[in-house]
């Protein structure tokens, strides 16, 4: 499957769409890897359009830009980046991509990492046995891509981003250690960071994938009310 190939999930028949998510996958991935995430968000009436790995195919960024500007897709429009896809998502936001209303960054990479073996890579990507099996048996998934550590990744210009940002990160992410990610987000008040206890690198497809999806839905529902993200559910205690 080409990196620029589009995987799509739509809201159930009879429901009005509540917004659109455009996903940029990480190293070695393609859009279909996010099927579980896409189906879950579509069930809540959000349209999901998932693209592949921008480090392998630069045309992915052009495709993402066109999707964000597509007036036929409902807003708010949110760019979701996983792994290196998160770096490219920040780049598009810093360049003021037309139609973009918010960012979701998952497992932002902050330094080099070397696995040494497929067994190490798949275990550090995710603790979810279902997703491990998906990756192991997916002919379009490129093993060993995490080891490539591309040196031409875009600079992380969060200071130029003027839309709300939700950052998701696993506390046990060894590919991109949490403290490094928190340092990268520090000083940027538009960024709200949510961590997942025991979570590994592929946070949207990890063992806590249901909680990650629920966190995304809550963010989207708040965004629909206002870019100021007013609270919806609050503890009375």
Beta strands, then each sheet from edge to edge (+ up, - down):
strand 1: 7-9
strand 2: 19-25
strand 3: 46-53
strand 4: 77-82
strand 5: 102-106
strand 6: 164-170
strand 7: 191-196
sheet 1: 1+ 3- 2- 4- 5- 6- 7-
end
